[in-house]
Amino acid sequence: MVETLEHLIQQAADHPRHPRGSLYRELLRSQTFLLGVDQPLPDGPEVRVSRKARDFAAWADRDPELGGIWVPVFPARDDVGEFVRACRLRAPGGKEFVWMEHQPGEVFRLLRGVRYFAGLRLTLELGTQVSVPWSLVRSLGEGRVPEDTPELYELPVARLAIPEGVPIAYGRADLGGRQGEGKLLCLPAAGHFVAEDLRKLVRLDLGRNGVVWMVCRHFLQVLRYLKSLGASREEIRPAGTCGVSDTAGAGRYLRDILHSLIGFEMYGEAESLCDWLARKGDEAFAWMCQAAILGKTGRLDECAEFCGKAAAKYPAELSFRVNGVRALIALGRTEEARKSAGAALKDFPGDEALLALLKGSGDVS
């Protein structure tokens, strides 16, 4: 019921660290509404039209710090109107605002196709919103109730040294399940975070000083802060490549940020940074990361098409061939996958990844 969902959203907004299992279950069985922009509709007390998934424009907000897109989702159509009035929004010329109704579970699958999609914000009014990040929207889109524990990640850089004299604050964070509480570290000078952000944590091993945890969003703020202090490359080193080549030419700091975003499953923010890097002249590296993001987010048709275009422009980059073949296999387009893998092996003879994919597509010759 609408009243139940509204109550659970209000409760989650008032108590951001409380369990949300009931909220997620109610979401899966409730209608939801988006704020859309459409052609002016005929006059009448209520006019209904149908739109295909690709034919509507939904209102969204962009994170000013990280660039991801957050889409407000409403439990009732009246909440849509209140939001428009509270924000004093104006529709583009020749258009008007409409509310868009979606059946239970439908909106979560649709929104994952939004470019730079970081997550949705369950919205009662402007000051009452509950964030649901991409990783949880994925679970909801598959009809599953997300795990009601913080998302825990490993450190995406091999070394993070905090210079002497930088003020450090400690607290406690609930790690969920059997892990109980953990020690929370933050650098107040690097930036601030809210209680909602404690649902996404990264593990830091301080050696003799034990293990501590940091809010993922704050970790990104810390990387930026250390760069502003002139931290050397020995103080920040990438732990892995997240599926892209380390020989690419992105700036060191931006490479660390991008690896971290991908490692934290903050794919919308990572995609936004890829776009920026490509415009700034680091297209090859940005496209390698973009291909990895498309595969990880399940946008397989887009991934296959993108990798084909990228491989034609950068034929010496193996990752485009591998990711493209992998996407084709996942789509069930095995004949295309075999042809693509065979063509790639002519340029990269004996490559183990391509040979394994070729075997997996059913060609054992």
N, C-alpha and C positions, 0 to 999 in steps of 0.2 A: 504493500500500500504506500501511497505517496507520503502520508503522514509518518509512517515508520521510517522510510528512507530519509526524509527531512530531519527527523529526530536524531538518527544515527550520524548524519553529516554534522549536525550541530554539536553533538557529543564529541565527535572526533576533532572538530575545530577547537572546542573548549579544552580538550584533554589530549593533545597530540601524541603523548607517549603511552596512552592506554591501548589495550588490544582492539583490533579492528575486524576480527573474523566475522562478526555479525553484520557489519557494514558491507563487507565484500559479498557475503551470501545474499543480502538483500539486493545489492546491485545486479546480481545475475538473474534475479527474477522480477526486475522492475523496468518499466519503460523509462527512457531518458530523453532529454531534449537538448538540442544545440541551438545556438543563435546563428541564423543564416542570413545571407544577403541574396536577394532574388529580384526578378523583374516585378514591377507593381502588379498586384493581384486584383481581380475584380472586386468591386464593393460587395459587402455582405457581412453578416454577423460572424461567419466562420467559413473560410474558403480553403479546401484541401487540394493539393496537387502532389503528384508523385515525381520523384527525381531518381535517376540512376546514380550509383555511387560516385561516378566521375563528374556528374553534372551539377553539383552544388558547391557553394562557397560558404565555409563556416568561419565564424569569428574566432580569432586566436590572439594570444598575447606572446610577445617575444621576451625572453629573459635578457635583460639589459647587460648582465654580467657575462653569461656564457653563450647566449645566442640561440638556445633551444626554443622550440615553439610549444606553448602550453595551451590546450583547448579547454575553455570552460564547458562543463557538462552540468545540466540542471535536472533536478528531480521532478519539476513540474513546469508547465508552460507559463504560469503566472510569474515564476521566478525569473524567466527570460525577460519579460517586460520590465520587471523591477530592476534588473541589472542594467538594461539599456537606459532607463531613466536615471539611475544612480550615477552611472558613468557619463551621462549626458552625451551619448554617442550619436553621431549623425551618419546616416547611410550615404554611400557614394552617389554622385549624381545619376539620376535615372533609375536608381535602385531603392529598395526598401528592406527594412529588417523583417524577418519572419522567424517563427519558431519551427524547428524541425523535430518531429517525433520519431523515435526509433524503438523498435520492439526489444524486449529483454535480450541483452548480450550483443545486439547488432552493432552498437556504436563502437565497441572495443575493437572489433575487426576492421571497421572502416577507418578509424583514426590512425591505425598503424601505417597506413599508406600516406599520411601527411608528411610532406618534406620537412626535415629538421624536427620531427615530432619527439618531444622530450617527455610528454605525459599529459594527463588531463587534470583539471582542477574541478572537483565537485563543488558546485557553487549554489549557495542559498541567496546571498547578497554580496555586495562588493567586499565587505569586511569579513565574510564567513566563507572560507574556501578550504578544501582539503586536497592536497596534492597526491596524485597516484602516478608514479613514474613509469616509464616505458616498460621496465621489466615486469611490473605488476599488471599493467594493461595487457601484456602478452599472455599472462596466465588467465586473466578474465576473458580475453578473446578466444581462448581455447576451452572456455567453459569450466575452468578450474578456480577454486578459491585460493588466492595467493597465500603463501606461508606468512603467518602473522608474527614474524620475528625480523629483527634487523637484517638487512642484506650485508654480508661480510665479504670483504675482498682482500686479496694479497697485495702487498706493496708493488706498484707498477714500475718503480725505479729501484735499482739494486742498492743504491746508497743515498741517504738523505741526511746530510750533516748540518746541524743547526749551529751557526756561529756563536761563539761565546758572547755573553752579555745581552743576548736577545731574551726578553722576558717570556717565561713559559708559565702557563696555568694548567692545573690538573683538575679533573673531576671524575665522575663515575658514569659508566654507560651500561645499560642493560643489553647484553649480547643475545639474549633469548635462549630458549631450550635449556640444555644441561650446562651451558657455558656460564650461566649466571651473570655476574657483573664483571666489567673490565675497567681498567684505568684509562681515562680519556685525557688526551693531550691537546692543547691548543696554544697558538701564538696570538695573543690579543692584537698585536700590532699588524698582523697579516690580514685581518678581516673578521667579520662576525657571521654567525649562523644562528638559525632558529631551532626550536625543539623538534620540528618536523624533520630537520636534516639528520637527526640522530638515528634515523631508520636506514642509513646507508653509511657504513663504517669501513675503514681500511686498517689493516694490522701492520704495526711497526715493531720490529724486533730491535731493542736498544742494547742487546748484548748483556753485559753485566747488570744493566739497569732493568732488565726484564722486558716484557711485551706491553706495549700500550696501543691504544686505538685512537684514530682521528676521523672526524667526519669527512667523508669524501669531498664534499664541496669545499670544506676548509683546507683540505690537502692541496687543492688546486690554487686556493688563495695563498697558501704557504709557498708553493712553487713560484708564483708571481712575486711574492714578497722577497724571497731569496734572490731572485733575479735583480730586483731593485737595489739590493744590498751589494750586488756584484759578486754573488757566489760563484766560485770556480767550478769548472766541469768536474773536478774530482769530488765535489760536494754533492752533486746530483748526477747520477748515472742511470740510464735506462736498464730495466731488468730484462726486457724482451721486446720483440718487435710487433706483437699483436697481429702477426700475419702479414706484415709489410717489411720491406727491405730497409736495413739500417744504413745502407750506402746512399740513400736518397738525400737530397740537398736541403731539407727544411732546416730552419734555425734550430739550434739545440733546445732552447727553451720551449719553442712551439712544438717540437717533436715530443718532448716530455709531456706537455699538456695533452697533446693528441693521443699518445699512448695511454695516458691515464684515463682520459674520457672513454676510450674504447674498453679499457680494462674494467672500468666501473659500470659498464653497460649504459653509459650516458650517450647513446648513439646519435640522438638529435643534435646535441651540442657538438659532438665530434663531426657530424656531417656539415654543420654550419661553419666550423673551423676549416674543414677541407675546402669548402667553396671559397672562403677568404684566401687561403693559401694559393689556390689555383689562380685567382684573380691577381695575386701579388707576384706571379711568375714562378711559383714552385708547383707547377701543374702535375708533373710526373709523380712526385711523392704524394700529393693530395689525391690523385686518382687511385693510387695503390691503396691508400687508406679507405677511400670511398668504396672501392670494390669489396674490400673486406667488410665494411659496414653493411652494404647491401646484402651480402651473404649471411651475415650474422643476424640481421633483422628479418630474414625470410622473404625479402623482396626479390624473388628469384628471377622472374621475367625481366625485371629491370636490371638485375645483376648480369644476366647473360648478355643482354643487349649492350650494356655499358662496357663490359669486358671486351666484347667484340670491337667496339669503337676504339677503346684504349689500346688494344693489342695492335690495331692497324696503325695507330699513331706512334706507339712505342714498342716496336717489334722485339727489342732486346730485353724487355722486362717479362720474365717468366711468370710472375704472379698473376698477370692478367689472363694468361692461357689457362693456368691451373684453376683459378676461381671461376672462369667462364665455363670450363668443362664440368666442374663440380656443380654449378648451378643447373646446367642442362640435364645432368644425371638426376638431380633432385626433382626436376620438373617432369621426369619420365621421358624426355626427348633423347633416348639412348642413341638413335642413329646419328643425330646431329652431334652428340657428345663424342661418339667414336670418330667421326670425320674430323672434328675439331682437335681431338687429342692426337690423331694421326698426323695432321698437318703441323701441330706444335712440335711433335717429336722430330720432324725433319729439321727444325731450327734448334731444338734442344735434344739431340740424340742421347738416348740412355737415361734421361731424367727419371728418377725413381717415382716422383709424385705423379707425373703424367702416365708412366707405365702402370702404376697402381690404379689410377682412375680408368685407364683403358681396360684393364682386367675387370674392374668393378662394373664397367658398362656392358660386360658380356663378351668382349673381344679377347680371347686368350691366345690368339695366333702369335 
